[in-house]
Structure formats: C-alpha cells, structure tokens
C-alpha cells in the first residue's frame, strides 16, 4: 500500500509540475489568473480560442468571447504584434532599412547619404511643420540658434532657461553642410544636441533636413 501511495504521489507531483510549464502562448497553470491576462491587446501573446477562460469570465463582452481571448479584431488577420521571423530586418513603409551608420561616422554620412525625398512645396511645408515642432525652440525660427532654449527668456527681469552653445545653422561653418550631415546629427546628436532618432522617424528626419537647407539659402 505504501508503495502504491508513493507511486501516486510521484505521479501527481509530476503532473502538477508539468502543468506549471509555460512556453509560447501557453502560460501554464496560473494562480489568480485574472492578474495574468491583459484586458487590452497584448503585443507579446495571442489567444485565438474565444472560449479560453470561460470559467473566470465576469464581463459580458459584445461578441460573447471569454476572459482570455485577446485576438485583435481590428486587424484583418486578427493578429497582435508578434516577434518577427528569425534573421529578418524591419523596413518602414518606404522599404528603407534601419539606419546603421554609427554616431562617430558623421564624415561618412555627410559625404555618402543622399536625401531620398523630393523637393516639392508640400514636402518642404511638412518639413517646416516638423522643424517648428522639434527644432525651433533651440535653433530659432530662422535657424540662427536664437530659440527660447538657446537665448533664454526674461522673467521678472531674470534670465532663465539659457542653454548656451546652440548651433547657428546659418553660420559659415554650417551653411554648406549636406542633408546627410543634418540627418545624421538629428539621428545621433552632436555636441549639446541630444539624439532624436527614437523620437523622429527616418522619413521625418529627411524632411527636416530638406527644410533646413531652405533656411540656409
């Protein structure tokens, strides 16, 4: 009897431990399951079974799905964001590869990069709107380095928020820089300027570069 009890106990323990294993979309056996499942779409998982979690469902969903279902019905393929296939490289809507020229290779970028965008009035206007949003506060409306951050403001006869050393884009040292130079500096930063590659898309960086060259003319 003791032998049979030991076997049953061992078997039960193995089943219990295996149920806790998690991989992919299988989260294993969960304690307090409502704490594990996101109400919004979860980019790192996708449960396509509309009856998943029926036993803990407490919300009356319009389409009748259960608690754990989280496929994105707004996506034609009902997909949430997924991990890309191995060895693939993301491209933007224009088919451009990620920018990989390093911060310390400004000379190479300035010499080799060519702006892939045209010089239409609509594109220049878009570049101006982006410049006004991201650049004017430092470089000023005309690129003279006299924005509020660069020149400071006077409040109650006291100068505040001065950030000395903002580049004058119309100076002799910078007026002949290439659009590739501007794109690279916006991406990685230079001197007092911090990198903006994570805030501004590659396409918008090229638009700003295009507009800066119109300011320098």
MARPANU-351597 format. One record per atom (N, C-alpha, C, CB): atom name; z, y, x; residue in one letter; residue number from 1. Coordinates in steps of 0.05 Angstrom, whole numbers. Glycine has a CB too. Layout:
BEGIN
 torkol     c3     c2     c1 vexvex sevex
     CA      Z      Y      X      a   NUM
...
END
This chain:
BEGIN
 torkol     c3     c2     c1 vexvex sevex
      N      0    -24     17      x     1
     CA      0      0      0      x     1
      C      0     25     17      x     1
     CB     24      0    -19      x     1
      N     16     24     38      x     2
     CA     18     47     56      x     2
      C     -9     51     70      x     2
     CB     40     43     77      x     2
      N    -23     29     76      x     3
     CA    -50     31     89      x     3
      C    -70     45     70      x     3
     CB    -60      3     97      x     3
      N    -70     36     44      x     4
     CA    -88     48     25      x     4
      C    -82     78     20      x     4
     CB    -86     33     -2      x     4
      N    -56     84     20      x     5
     CA    -48    112     16      x     5
      C    -58    129     40      x     5
     CB    -17    115     14      x     5
      N    -56    118     64      x     6
     CA    -66    132     87      x     6
      C    -95    137     86      x     6
     CB    -59    117    112      x     6
      N   -110    116     77      x     7
     CA   -139    119     75      x     7
      C   -146    141     55      x     7
     CB   -152     93     67      x     7
      N   -133    140     32      x     8
     CA   -139    160     11      x     8
      C   -132    188     20      x     8
     CB   -123    154    -15      x     8
      N   -109    190     35      x     9
     CA   -101    217     45      x     9
      C   -121    227     65      x     9
     CB    -73    215     57      x     9
      N   -130    209     83      x    10
     CA   -150    217    103      x    10
      C   -176    226     90      x    10
     CB   -156    194    123      x    10
      N   -185    210     70      x    11
     CA   -210    216     56      x    11
      C   -207    243     41      x    11
     CB   -217    194     36      x    11
      N   -184    247     28      x    12
     CA   -180    272     13      x    12
      C   -180    296     32      x    12
     CB   -154    271     -3      x    12
      N   -168    293     55      x    13
     CA   -167    315     75      x    13
      C   -195    321     85      x    13
     CB   -149    307     98      x    13
      N   -211    300     90      x    14
     CA   -239    304    100      x    14
      C   -255    319     79      x    14
     CB   -252    278    107      x    14
      N   -252    311     53      x    15
     CA   -267    324     32      x    15
      C   -259    353     30      x    15
     CB   -263    310      5      x    15
      N   -233    359     31      x    16
     CA   -222    386     29      x    16
      C   -233    403     52      x    16
     CB   -192    386     29      x    16
      N   -233    392     76      x    17
     CA   -242    408     99      x    17
      C   -272    413     98      x    17
     CB   -235    394    125      x    17
      N   -287    393     89      x    18
     CA   -316    397     87      x    18
      C   -323    417     66      x    18
     CB   -330    370     81      x    18
      N   -307    419     45      x    19
     CA   -313    438     24      x    19
      C   -309    467     33      x    19
     CB   -295    433     -1      x    19
      N   -294    470     55      x    20
     CA   -289    497     65      x    20
      C   -311    506     84      x    20
     CB   -262    498     80      x    20
      N   -329    488     91      x    21
     CA   -351    496    109      x    21
      C   -370    515     96      x    21
     CB   -366    471    119      x    21
      N   -379    535    110      x    22
     CA   -397    555     99      x    22
      C   -420    559    118      x    22
     CB   -382    582     94      x    22
      N   -444    562    106      x    23
     CA   -468    568    122      x    23
      C   -489    578    103      x    23
     CB   -478    543    137      x    23
      N   -505    597    113      x    24
     CA   -526    609     97      x    24
      C   -515    622     72      x    24
     CB   -546    588     89      x    24
      N   -526    614     49      x    25
     CA   -517    625     23      x    25
      C   -493    610     12      x    25
     CB   -540    625      3      x    25
      N   -486    588     25      x    26
     CA   -463    572     15      x    26
      C   -437    584     28      x    26
     CB   -466    542     23      x    26
      N   -421    595     11      x    27
     CA   -396    607     21      x    27
      C   -372    588     23      x    27
     CB   -389    631      4      x    27
      N   -377    563     16      x    28
     CA   -355    543     16      x    28
      C   -336    548     -7      x    28
     CB   -340    545     43      x    28
      N   -315    533     -7      x    29
     CA   -294    536    -27      x    29
      C   -278    562    -22      x    29
     CB   -275    512    -29      x    29
      N   -275    578    -41      x    30
     CA   -263    605    -37      x    30
      C   -237    608    -52      x    30
     CB   -283    627    -46      x    30
      N   -218    620    -38      x    31
     CA   -193    628    -51      x    31
      C   -197    656    -63      x    31
     CB   -169    627    -31      x    31
      N   -188    660    -87      x    32
     CA   -193    686   -101      x    32
      C   -223    693   -100      x    32
     CB   -176    708    -89      x    32
      N   -240    677   -112      x    33
     CA   -269    681   -109      x    33
      C   -280    708   -117      x    33
     CB   -284    660   -124      x    33
      N   -267    721   -136      x    34
     CA   -277    748   -144      x    34
      C   -276    768   -122      x    34
     CB   -261    758   -168      x    34
      N   -260    763   -101      x    35
     CA   -258    781    -79      x    35
      C   -280    777    -58      x    35
     CB   -231    778    -65      x    35
      N   -295    754    -61      x    36
     CA   -315    748    -41      x    36
      C   -343    757    -50      x    36
     CB   -316    718    -37      x    36
      N   -347    762    -76      x    37
     CA   -373    767    -86      x    37
      C   -377    796    -94      x    37
     CB   -379    749   -110      x    37
      N   -399    807    -84      x    38
     CA   -404    836    -88      x    38
      C   -417    840   -115      x    38
     CB   -422    846    -66      x    38
      N   -407    861   -129      x    39
     CA   -420    868   -154      x    39
      C   -448    880   -150      x    39
     CB   -402    888   -170      x    39
      N   -451    899   -130      x    40
     CA   -478    908   -124      x    40
      C   -494    886   -109      x    40
     CB   -476    934   -106      x    40
      N   -519    892   -105      x    41
     CA   -536    873    -90      x    41
      C   -525    871    -61      x    41
     CB   -565    882    -90      x    41
      N   -522    847    -52      x    42
     CA   -512    843    -25      x    42
      C   -535    837     -6      x    42
     CB   -492    819    -24      x    42
      N   -539    854     15      x    43
     CA   -563    850     32      x    43
      C   -562    825     49      x    43
     CB   -566    874     50      x    43
      N   -539    813     52      x    44
     CA   -536    791     71      x    44
      C   -535    764     56      x    44
     CB   -512    794     88      x    44
      N   -538    763     31      x    45
     CA   -538    738     16      x    45
      C   -553    741     -9      x    45
     CB   -509    728     11      x    45
      N   -560    718    -21      x    46
     CA   -574    719    -47      x    46
      C   -569    693    -62      x    46
     CB   -605    723    -42      x    46
      N   -559    696    -86      x    47
     CA   -553    673   -103      x    47
      C   -573    675   -127      x    47
     CB   -524    673   -113      x    47
      N   -590    655   -128      x    48
     CA   -611    656   -149      x    48
      C   -604    641   -174      x    48
     CB   -637    644   -138      x    48
      N   -582    625   -173      x    49
     CA   -574    610   -197      x    49
      C   -558    628   -216      x    49
     CB   -556    586   -188      x    49
      N   -570    632   -239      x    50
     CA   -557    651   -258      x    50
      C   -531    640   -270      x    50
     CB   -576    657   -281      x    50
      N   -526    614   -266      x    51
     CA   -501    603   -276      x    51
      C   -479    600   -255      x    51
     CB   -506    575   -288      x    51
      N   -485    610   -231      x    52
     CA   -465    608   -209      x    52
      C   -441    626   -216      x    52
     CB   -478    617   -183      x    52
      N   -418    614   -215      x    53
     CA   -393    629   -221      x    53
      C   -388    633   -250      x    53
     CB   -395    655   -208      x    53
      N   -400    615   -267      x    54
     CA   -395    618   -296      x    54
      C   -366    616   -302      x    54
     CB   -411    597   -311      x    54
      N   -351    599   -288      x    55
     CA   -323    594   -294      x    55
      C   -305    618   -289      x    55
     CB   -314    570   -278      x    55
      N   -314    637   -274      x    56
     CA   -297    661   -269      x    56
      C   -310    686   -281      x    56
     CB   -293    665   -239      x    56
      N   -331    683   -296      x    57
     CA   -345    707   -308      x    57
      C   -328    721   -328      x    57
     CB   -371    698   -321      x    57
      N   -324    747   -323      x    58
     CA   -308    763   -342      x    58
      C   -323    787   -353      x    58
     CB   -282    772   -328      x    58
      N   -348    790   -344      x    59
     CA   -364    813   -352      x    59
      C   -387    803   -369      x    59
     CB   -374    830   -328      x    59
      N   -393    817   -390      x    60
     CA   -415    809   -408      x    60
      C   -441    823   -398      x    60
     CB   -409    817   -437      x    60
      N   -455    809   -380      x    61
     CA   -479    820   -368      x    61
      C   -502    819   -389      x    61
     CB   -487    805   -343      x    61
      N   -520    839   -388      x    62
     CA   -541    841   -408      x    62
      C   -559    816   -409      x    62
     CB   -558    865   -403      x    62
      N   -566    806   -385      x    63
     CA   -585    783   -384      x    63
      C   -570    757   -384      x    63
     CB   -603    785   -360      x    63
      N   -544    758   -388      x    64
     CA   -528    733   -390      x    64
      C   -522    718   -365      x    64
     CB   -542    715   -408      x    64
      N   -527    730   -341      x    65
     CA   -522    716   -317      x    65
      C   -492    715   -312      x    65
     CB   -536    729   -293      x    65
      N   -484    696   -295      x    66
     CA   -456    692   -289      x    66
      C   -447    710   -266      x    66
     CB   -450    663   -281      x    66
      N   -422    707   -258      x    67
     CA   -409    726   -240      x    67
      C   -422    728   -212      x    67
     CB   -381    719   -236      x    67
      N   -431    706   -201      x    68
     CA   -440    706   -173      x    68
      C   -470    712   -170      x    68
     CB   -434    680   -161      x    68
      N   -485    710   -191      x    69
     CA   -514    715   -189      x    69
      C   -519    744   -179      x    69
     CB   -528    711   -216      x    69
      N   -536    747   -158      x    70
     CA   -540    774   -147      x    70
      C   -568    778   -137      x    70
     CB   -520    779   -125      x    70
      N   -588    764   -149      x    71
     CA   -616    769   -141      x    71
      C   -624    796   -152      x    71
     CB   -634    747   -152      x    71
      N   -641    809   -136      x    72
     CA   -650    837   -143      x    72
      C   -673    836   -163      x    72
     CB   -658    852   -117      x    72
      N   -667    842   -187      x    73
     CA   -688    841   -208      x    73
      C   -707    864   -206      x    73
     CB   -675    841   -235      x    73
      N   -701    885   -190      x    74
     CA   -718    907   -186      x    74
      C   -740    902   -165      x    74
     CB   -703    932   -178      x    74
      N   -736    880   -150      x    75
     CA   -755    872   -130      x    75
      C   -774    852   -143      x    75
     CB   -741    861   -105      x    75
      N   -801    855   -139      x    76
     CA   -819    836   -151      x    76
      C   -814    807   -144      x    76
     CB   -847    843   -143      x    76
      N   -803    802   -120      x    77
     CA   -796    775   -112      x    77
      C   -766    769   -115      x    77
     CB   -804    771    -83      x    77
      N   -752    787   -129      x    78
     CA   -724    783   -134      x    78
      C   -708    779   -108      x    78
     CB   -719    759   -152      x    78
      N   -716    792    -87      x    79
     CA   -703    789    -61      x    79
      C   -685    812    -54      x    79
     CB   -724    785    -39      x    79
      N   -663    806    -42      x    80
     CA   -647    826    -29      x    80
      C   -657    828      0      x    80
     CB   -616    819    -30      x    80
      N   -646    846     16      x    81
     CA   -654    848     44      x    81
      C   -646    822     58      x    81
     CB   -641    872     58      x    81
      N   -664    811     74      x    82
     CA   -659    786     88      x    82
      C   -662    789    118      x    82
     CB   -677    764     77      x    82
      N   -651    771    133      x    83
     CA   -655    771    162      x    83
      C   -685    766    167      x    83
     CB   -637    750    176      x    83
      N   -698    782    184      x    84
     CA   -727    778    189      x    84
      C   -731    752    204      x    84
     CB   -738    801    205      x    84
      N   -755    740    201      x    85
     CA   -761    716    216      x    85
      C   -758    720    246      x    85
     CB   -790    707    210      x    85
      N   -751    698    260      x    86
     CA   -747    700    289      x    86
      C   -772    709    303      x    86
     CB   -738    672    300      x    86
      N   -767    725    324      x    87
     CA   -789    735    342      x    87
      C   -808    754    328      x    87
     CB   -804    711    352      x    87
      N   -800    766    306      x    88
     CA   -817    786    293      x    88
      C   -807    814    300      x    88
     CB   -818    782    262      x    88
      N   -824    834    297      x    89
     CA   -817    861    304      x    89
      C   -823    878    279      x    89
     CB   -832    872    329      x    89
      N   -803    894    271      x    90
     CA   -807    911    247      x    90
      C   -827    933    253      x    90
     CB   -780    923    238      x    90
      N   -843    939    233      x    91
     CA   -862    962    234      x    91
      C   -856    980    210      x    91
     CB   -891    953    235      x    91
      N   -863   1006    213      x    92
     CA   -859   1023    190      x    92
      C   -884   1022    172      x    92
     CB   -854   1053    199      x    92
      N   -884   1039    151      x    93
     CA   -906   1037    132      x    93
      C   -933   1044    144      x    93
     CB   -901   1056    109      x    93
      N   -933   1057    167      x    94
     CA   -959   1063    181      x    94
      C   -967   1041    200      x    94
     CB   -956   1089    195      x    94
      N   -951   1021    202      x    95
     CA   -957    999    221      x    95
      C   -948   1005    250      x    95
     CB   -986    994    221      x    95
      N   -931   1026    254      x    96
     CA   -922   1033    281      x    96
      C   -900   1015    289      x    96
     CB   -913   1063    282      x    96
      N   -900   1007    315      x    97
     CA   -879    992    326      x    97
      C   -855   1010    333      x    97
     CB   -888    977    352      x    97
      N   -831    999    335      x    98
     CA   -808   1015    343      x    98
      C   -812   1029    369      x    98
     CB   -782    998    344      x    98
      N   -801   1053    372      x    99
     CA   -805   1069    397      x    99
      C   -787   1057    418      x    99
     CB   -798   1099    392      x    99
      N   -799   1050    441      x   100
     CA   -784   1036    461      x   100
      C   -783   1049    489      x   100
     CB   -795   1008    465      x   100
      N   -795   1073    491      x   101
     CA   -793   1087    517      x   101
      C   -765   1097    521      x   101
     CB   -814   1111    518      x   101
      N   -753   1091    543      x   102
     CA   -725   1098    548      x   102
      C   -719   1127    551      x   102
     CB   -716   1083    572      x   102
      N   -694   1134    548      x   103
     CA   -686   1162    550      x   103
      C   -694   1176    576      x   103
     CB   -656   1165    546      x   103
      N   -692   1161    598      x   104
     CA   -697   1172    624      x   104
      C   -726   1173    632      x   104
     CB   -682   1156    645      x   104
      N   -744   1167    613      x   105
     CA   -773   1166    618      x   105
      C   -787   1189    604      x   105
     CB   -785   1140    610      x   105
      N   -775   1213    604      x   106
     CA   -787   1235    590      x   106
      C   -814   1243    602      x   106
     CB   -768   1260    592      x   106
      N   -817   1242    628      x   107
     CA   -842   1249    640      x   107
      C   -865   1231    631      x   107
     CB   -840   1248    671      x   107
      N   -859   1205    629      x   108
     CA   -879   1186    620      x   108
      C   -886   1191    591      x   108
     CB   -869   1157    623      x   108
      N   -866   1196    574      x   109
     CA   -871   1201    546      x   109
      C   -887   1227    542      x   109
     CB   -844   1204    531      x   109
      N   -880   1247    557      x   110
     CA   -894   1273    555      x   110
      C   -923   1271    563      x   110
     CB   -880   1294    572      x   110
      N   -929   1253    582      x   111
     CA   -956   1250    592      x   111
      C   -973   1231    576      x   111
     CB   -956   1241    621      x   111
      N   -961   1211    564      x   112
     CA   -977   1189    551      x   112
      C   -977   1190    521      x   112
     CB   -967   1163    561      x   112
      N   -956   1200    509      x   113
     CA   -955   1199    479      x   113
      C   -974   1218    466      x   113
     CB   -926   1204    470      x   113
      N   -988   1209    446      x   114
     CA  -1005   1226    430      x   114
      C   -996   1226    401      x   114
     CB  -1035   1217    433      x   114
      N   -995   1249    389      x   115
     CA   -987   1251    361      x   115
      C  -1008   1237    343      x   115
     CB   -983   1280    352      x   115
      N   -999   1216    328      x   116
     CA  -1018   1202    311      x   116
      C  -1025   1216    285      x   116
     CB  -1008   1174    305      x   116
      N  -1012   1238    280      x   117
     CA  -1016   1252    254      x   117
      C  -1037   1275    257      x   117
     CB   -990   1264    244      x   117
      N  -1048   1283    235      x   118
     CA  -1068   1304    236      x   118
      C  -1055   1331    236      x   118
     CB  -1087   1301    211      x   118
      N  -1071   1352    235      x   119
     CA  -1060   1379    236      x   119
      C  -1066   1394    210      x   119
     CB  -1072   1395    260      x   119
      N  -1066   1380    188      x   120
     CA  -1072   1393    162      x   120
      C  -1050   1412    154      x   120
     CB  -1076   1371    141      x   120
      N  -1057   1430    137      x   121
     CA  -1037   1450    127      x   121
      C  -1014   1437    114      x   121
     CB  -1051   1470    108      x   121
      N  -1020   1415     98      x   122
     CA   -998   1401     84      x   122
      C   -979   1389    104      x   122
     CB  -1010   1380     65      x   122
      N   -989   1377    125      x   123
     CA   -972   1365    145      x   123
      C   -955   1386    160      x   123
     CB   -988   1348    165      x   123
      N   -968   1408    167      x   124
     CA   -953   1429    181      x   124
      C   -930   1440    162      x   124
     CB   -972   1453    188      x   124
      N   -936   1442    137      x   125
     CA   -916   1452    118      x   125
      C   -893   1432    116      x   125
     CB   -928   1456     90      x   125
      N   -900   1406    116      x   126
     CA   -879   1386    116      x   126
      C   -862   1387    142      x   126
     CB   -891   1358    113      x   126
      N   -876   1392    164      x   127
     CA   -862   1395    190      x   127
      C   -843   1419    190      x   127
     CB   -881   1398    212      x   127
      N   -852   1440    177      x   128
     CA   -835   1464    175      x   128
      C   -810   1458    159      x   128
     CB   -850   1488    163      x   128
      N   -813   1444    136      x   129
     CA   -790   1438    119      x   129
      C   -770   1420    135      x   129
     CB   -799   1423     94      x   129
      N   -780   1402    151      x   130
     CA   -763   1385    167      x   130
      C   -749   1401    189      x   130
     CB   -778   1361    179      x   130
      N   -765   1419    202      x   131
     CA   -753   1436    223      x   131
      C   -731   1453    211      x   131
     CB   -775   1454    235      x   131
      N   -736   1465    188      x   132
     CA   -715   1482    175      x   132
      C   -690   1465    169      x   132
     CB   -726   1494    149      x   132
      N   -694   1440    163      x   133
     CA   -671   1423    156      x   133
      C   -655   1414    181      x   133
     CB   -681   1398    141      x   133
      N   -669   1406    202      x   134
     CA   -656   1393    224      x   134
      C   -654   1410    250      x   134
     CB   -671   1368    231      x   134
      N   -670   1431    252      x   135
     CA   -673   1445    278      x   135
      C   -665   1474    277      x   135
     CB   -700   1442    287      x   135
      N   -670   1488    255      x   136
     CA   -667   1517    254      x   136
      C   -639   1526    260      x   136
     CB   -675   1527    227      x   136
      N   -619   1511    252      x   137
     CA   -592   1520    256      x   137
      C   -585   1524    286      x   137
     CB   -572   1501    243      x   137
      N   -599   1509    303      x   138
     CA   -595   1513    332      x   138
      C   -617   1530    344      x   138
     CB   -594   1486    346      x   138
      N   -642   1522    340      x   139
     CA   -665   1535    354      x   139
      C   -675   1560    340      x   139
     CB   -687   1515    355      x   139
      N   -665   1566    316      x   140
     CA   -673   1590    303      x   140
      C   -699   1587    287      x   140
     CB   -676   1613    323      x   140
      N   -705   1605    269      x   141
     CA   -729   1603    252      x   141
      C   -755   1604    267      x   141
     CB   -728   1624    231      x   141
      N   -755   1618    289      x   142
     CA   -780   1620    305      x   142
      C   -778   1604    331      x   142
     CB   -785   1649    312      x   142
      N   -757   1588    335      x   143
     CA   -755   1572    359      x   143
      C   -745   1586    383      x   143
     CB   -781   1561    365      x   143
      N   -732   1609    379      x   144
     CA   -723   1626    401      x   144
      C   -694   1619    411      x   144
     CB   -724   1655    394      x   144
      N   -683   1597    401      x   145
     CA   -656   1589    409      x   145
      C   -635   1607    398      x   145
     CB   -654   1589    439      x   145
      N   -641   1621    376      x   146
     CA   -622   1640    365      x   146
      C   -612   1633    337      x   146
     CB   -635   1668    364      x   146
      N   -610   1607    332      x   147
     CA   -599   1598    307      x   147
      C   -569   1604    306      x   147
     CB   -604   1568    303      x   147
      N   -557   1599    283      x   148
     CA   -529   1606    279      x   148
      C   -511   1590    298      x   148
     CB   -520   1601    251      x   148
      N   -519   1565    303      x   149
     CA   -503   1548    322      x   149
      C   -506   1559    350      x   149
     CB   -512   1519    321      x   149
      N   -530   1567    358      x   150
     CA   -534   1577    385      x   150
      C   -524   1605    390      x   150
     CB   -563   1577    390      x   150
      N   -527   1623    371      x   151
     CA   -519   1651    375      x   151
      C   -491   1656    365      x   151
     CB   -538   1669    362      x   151
      N   -481   1639    348      x   152
     CA   -454   1644    336      x   152
      C   -455   1664    313      x   152
     CB   -436   1654    358      x   152
      N   -435   1665    298      x   153
     CA   -433   1684    276      x   153
      C   -407   1700    279      x   153
     CB   -433   1669    248      x   153
      N   -408   1724    268      x   154
     CA   -385   1742    269      x   154
      C   -370   1741    243      x   154
     CB   -393   1771    276      x   154
      N   -345   1733    244      x   155
     CA   -328   1731    220      x   155
      C   -303   1748    226      x   155
     CB   -320   1702    213      x   155
      N   -299   1769    210      x   156
     CA   -276   1787    215      x   156
      C   -276   1798    243      x   156
     CB   -250   1773    208      x   156
      N   -300   1805    253      x   157
     CA   -303   1817    280      x   157
      C   -297   1797    302      x   157
     CB   -286   1841    283      x   157
      N   -298   1771    295      x   158
     CA   -293   1750    315      x   158
      C   -317   1731    317      x   158
     CB   -267   1734    309      x   158
      N   -327   1727    341      x   159
     CA   -350   1709    345      x   159
      C   -340   1680    342      x   159
     CB   -363   1714    372      x   159
      N   -354   1665    325      x   160
     CA   -347   1637    321      x   160
      C   -372   1619    323      x   160
     CB   -333   1634    294      x   160
      N   -367   1594    328      x   161
     CA   -388   1573    327      x   161
      C   -410   1577    348      x   161
     CB   -400   1571    300      x   161
      N   -405   1592    369      x   162
     CA   -425   1595    390      x   162
      C   -429   1569    406      x   162
     CB   -418   1619    410      x   162
      N   -454   1562    411      x   163
     CA   -460   1538    426      x   163
      C   -480   1546    447      x   163
     CB   -471   1515    407      x   163
      N   -471   1556    468      x   164
     CA   -488   1568    488      x   164
      C   -507   1547    501      x   164
     CB   -472   1582    510      x   164
      N   -531   1556    507      x   165
     CA   -549   1539    522      x   165
      C   -570   1525    505      x   165
     CB   -534   1518    536      x   165
      N   -572   1532    479      x   166
     CA   -593   1521    462      x   166
      C   -620   1529    472      x   166
     CB   -589   1530    432      x   166
      N   -638   1510    474      x   167
     CA   -665   1515    486      x   167
      C   -681   1535    469      x   167
     CB   -680   1489    489      x   167
      N   -693   1554    484      x   168
     CA   -712   1572    472      x   168
      C   -740   1559    474      x   168
     CB   -712   1601    486      x   168
      N   -750   1550    452      x   169
     CA   -775   1535    452      x   169
      C   -799   1552    460      x   169
     CB   -780   1523    426      x   169
      N   -796   1579    460      x   170
     CA   -818   1597    467      x   170
      C   -815   1607    495      x   170
     CB   -819   1620    447      x   170
      N   -797   1597    510      x   171
     CA   -793   1605    538      x   171
      C   -817   1595    555      x   171
     CB   -767   1596    550      x   171
      N   -821   1608    578      x   172
     CA   -843   1600    596      x   172
      C   -840   1571    604      x   172
     CB   -843   1618    620      x   172
      N   -815   1561    606      x   173
     CA   -810   1534    616      x   173
      C   -818   1513    595      x   173
     CB   -781   1530    623      x   173
      N   -818   1521    569      x   174
     CA   -823   1501    548      x   174
      C   -848   1505    531      x   174
     CB   -799   1501    530      x   174
      N   -860   1528    534      x   175
     CA   -882   1535    515      x   175
      C   -906   1517    518      x   175
     CB   -890   1563    519      x   175
      N   -909   1503    541      x   176
     CA   -932   1486    546      x   176
      C   -925   1456    544      x   176
     CB   -944   1492    572      x   176
      N   -901   1449    535      x   177
     CA   -894   1421    533      x   177
      C   -912   1407    512      x   177
     CB   -864   1417    526      x   177
      N   -916   1381    515      x   178
     CA   -933   1366    497      x   178
      C   -917   1358    472      x   178
     CB   -945   1342    511      x   178
      N   -932   1349    452      x   179
     CA   -919   1339    428      x   179
      C   -904   1313    434      x   179
     CB   -940   1334    405      x   179
      N   -914   1298    453      x   180
     CA   -900   1274    461      x   180
      C   -873   1280    474      x   180
     CB   -917   1258    481      x   180
      N   -872   1302    489      x   181
     CA   -847   1312    501      x   181
      C   -827   1318    478      x   181
     CB   -851   1336    518      x   181
      N   -836   1333    458      x   182
     CA   -819   1341    436      x   182
      C   -809   1316    421      x   182
     CB   -833   1360    417      x   182
      N   -827   1298    415      x   183
     CA   -819   1273    401      x   183
      C   -798   1258    416      x   183
     CB   -844   1256    397      x   183
      N   -802   1255    442      x   184
     CA   -783   1240    459      x   184
      C   -755   1253    459      x   184
     CB   -793   1238    487      x   184
      N   -755   1280    461      x   185
     CA   -729   1294    462      x   185
      C   -715   1292    435      x   185
     CB   -733   1323    470      x   185
      N   -730   1295    413      x   186
     CA   -718   1292    387      x   186
      C   -706   1264    384      x   186
     CB   -738   1297    364      x   186
      N   -720   1244    395      x   187
     CA   -710   1216    393      x   187
      C   -685   1211    409      x   187
     CB   -732   1197    401      x   187
      N   -686   1219    434      x   188
     CA   -664   1211    453      x   188
      C   -645   1234    459      x   188
     CB   -676   1201    478      x   188
      N   -653   1259    453      x   189
     CA   -636   1282    461      x   189
      C   -641   1289    490      x   189
     CB   -607   1275    457      x   189
      N   -631   1313    497      x   190
     CA   -634   1322    525      x   190
      C   -615   1346    529      x   190
     CB   -664   1330    532      x   190
      N   -600   1345    551      x   191
     CA   -581   1367    556      x   191
      C   -560   1369    533      x   191
     CB   -596   1394    558      x   191
      N   -558   1392    522      x   192
     CA   -539   1397    500      x   192
      C   -548   1384    474      x   192
     CB   -534   1426    496      x   192
      N   -573   1378    471      x   193
     CA   -584   1367    446      x   193
      C   -578   1337    444      x   193
     CB   -614   1372    444      x   193
      N   -566   1330    422      x   194
     CA   -559   1302    417      x   194
      C   -584   1287    406      x   194
     CB   -535   1299    398      x   194
      N   -585   1261    409      x   195
     CA   -607   1245    398      x   195
      C   -608   1246    367      x   195
     CB   -606   1217    408      x   195
      N   -632   1247    356      x   196
     CA   -635   1247    327      x   196
      C   -653   1224    318      x   196
     CB   -647   1274    319      x   196
      N   -657   1205    335      x   197
     CA   -675   1183    328      x   197
      C   -664   1167    304      x   197
     CB   -678   1165    351      x   197
      N   -638   1165    301      x   198
     CA   -627   1150    279      x   198
      C   -626   1166    253      x   198
     CB   -599   1141    286      x   198
      N   -629   1192    254      x   199
     CA   -628   1209    230      x   199
      C   -656   1216    220      x   199
     CB   -613   1234    236      x   199
      N   -676   1217    237      x   200
     CA   -702   1226    230      x   200
      C   -722   1204    236      x   200
     CB   -710   1252    246      x   200
      N   -739   1197    217      x   201
     CA   -758   1176    221      x   201
      C   -779   1184    242      x   201
     CB   -772   1169    195      x   201
      N   -793   1164    253      x   202
     CA   -813   1169    273      x   202
      C   -835   1188    262      x   202
     CB   -826   1143    283      x   202
      N   -843   1183    237      x   203
     CA   -864   1200    225      x   203
      C   -854   1229    223      x   203
     CB   -872   1189    198      x   203
      N   -829   1233    215      x   204
     CA   -819   1260    212      x   204
      C   -815   1273    239      x   204
     CB   -793   1259    196      x   204
      N   -808   1258    259      x   205
     CA   -806   1269    286      x   205
      C   -833   1280    296      x   205
     CB   -795   1249    306      x   205
      N   -854   1265    290      x   206
     CA   -881   1275    297      x   206
      C   -889   1299    281      x   206
     CB   -902   1253    293      x   206
      N   -881   1301    256      x   207
     CA   -886   1325    240      x   207
      C   -872   1349    252      x   207
     CB   -878   1321    211      x   207
      N   -847   1345    260      x   208
     CA   -832   1368    272      x   208
      C   -845   1376    298      x   208
     CB   -803   1359    277      x   208
      N   -854   1357    314      x   209
     CA   -867   1363    340      x   209
      C   -892   1379    335      x   209
     CB   -874   1337    355      x   209
      N   -907   1372    314      x   210
     CA   -931   1386    307      x   210
      C   -925   1415    299      x   210
     CB   -946   1372    284      x   210
      N   -903   1418    283      x   211
     CA   -896   1445    274      x   211
      C   -886   1462    297      x   211
     CB   -875   1444    252      x   211
      N   -871   1451    316      x   212
     CA   -860   1466    339      x   212
      C   -883   1477    355      x   212
     CB   -842   1448    356      x   212
      N   -905   1462    358      x   213
     CA   -928   1473    373      x   213
      C   -940   1496    358      x   213
     CB   -948   1450    377      x   213
      N   -939   1497    332      x   214
     CA   -949   1521    318      x   214
      C   -931   1544    322      x   214
     CB   -952   1515    287      x   214
      N   -905   1540    325      x   215
     CA   -887   1562    331      x   215
      C   -892   1573    359      x   215
     CB   -857   1552    330      x   215
      N   -899   1555    377      x   216
     CA   -903   1564    405      x   216
      C   -930   1579    409      x   216
     CB   -903   1540    423      x   216
      N   -947   1577    389      x   217
     CA   -972   1592    391      x   217
      C   -968   1621    383      x   217
     CB   -993   1580    373      x   217
END
